[in-house]
Amino acid sequence: VQLVESGGGLVQAGGSLRLSCTASGTMREINTMAWYRQSPGKQRELIAPITNGDLIDYEDSVKSRFTISRNDVKNVIYVQMSSLKHEDKGVYYCKGLVPCTTWGPGTQVTVAS
C-alpha cells in the first residue's frame, strides 16, 4: 500500500485546514492508521492513531483542535485541523501502523502568525 498526503498549505493562525491521506490499496486491511507531524528541528511525532473501529488517541497538544477520521470505502484518512497555531507548522505524514506501511511523502503546513 502506497500513501500520499495532500491538503497542506499556508494558513493564518487560528485558521483551519483539512489534510487527506490516500492509499493506493485497500485501507480496510490496515487496522491502525496514524497521522504524524515533523516540525522544524524536531523529531517526527505521533499526532493520532485511528483504528478501523474508529478508536482514536490524540496527542495532548492537538486534542479538541484536530479531528481524525477514516473512510475505508474511499481508502482515505483525514485530519481536520482548526484553531491552528504557529507550533502546528511542519510536514504532516500518514502511515499504517498495524500492519506497518512505508511513509508517504508528506504535506507541508505553514501557519503564519
Secondary structure as the mmCIF struct_conf table of DSSP 4:
data_model
#
loop_
_struct_conf.conf_type_id
_struct_conf.id
_struct_conf.beg_label_comp_id
_struct_conf.beg_label_asym_id
_struct_conf.beg_label_seq_id
_struct_conf.end_label_comp_id
_struct_conf.end_label_asym_id
_struct_conf.end_label_seq_id
STRN STRN1 LEU A 3 SER A 6
STRN STRN2 GLY A 9 GLN A 12
TURN_TY1_P TURN_TY1_P1 ALA A 13 GLY A 14
STRN STRN3 LEU A 17 ALA A 23
BEND BEND1 SER A 24 GLY A 25
HELX_RH_3T_P HELX_RH_3T_P1 MET A 27 GLU A 29
BEND BEND2 ASN A 31 ASN A 31
STRN STRN4 THR A 32 GLN A 38
TURN_TY1_P TURN_TY1_P2 PRO A 40 GLY A 41
BEND BEND3 LYS A 42 LYS A 42
STRN STRN5 GLU A 45 THR A 51
TURN_TY1_P TURN_TY1_P3 ASN A 52 GLY A 53
STRN STRN6 ILE A 56 ILE A 56
HELX_RH_3T_P HELX_RH_3T_P2 ASP A 60 VAL A 62
TURN_TY1_P TURN_TY1_P4 LYS A 63 ARG A 65
STRN STRN7 PHE A 66 ASN A 71
TURN_TY1_P TURN_TY1_P5 ASP A 72 ASN A 75
STRN STRN8 VAL A 76 MET A 81
BEND BEND4 SER A 83 SER A 83
HELX_RH_3T_P HELX_RH_3T_P3 HIS A 86 ASP A 88
STRN STRN9 GLY A 90 VAL A 98
TURN_TY1_P TURN_TY1_P6 PRO A 99 PRO A 99
STRN STRN10 CYS A 100 CYS A 100
STRN STRN11 THR A 107 ALA A 112
#
